[in-house]
Amino acid sequence: DIYLTKLAKGEQIEDVAVTHDADKEEFIRTQQHKLAKKSRTRRTTPAEKK
């Protein structure tokens, strides 16, 4: 939305600089893994319920 507004005004748009931060990427992977573990449901068999 901001990009389109600047284009409409005729402003010069700078190139985007992409940076890679290994620590941040590792943190994100860890968090996603934790969420995946939490979302699993445990199923009990009828024998365990007795």
Secondary structure, 3 states (H helix, E strand, C coil): CHHHHHHHHCCCCCCCCCCCCHHHHHHHHHHHHHHHHHHCCCCCCHHHHC
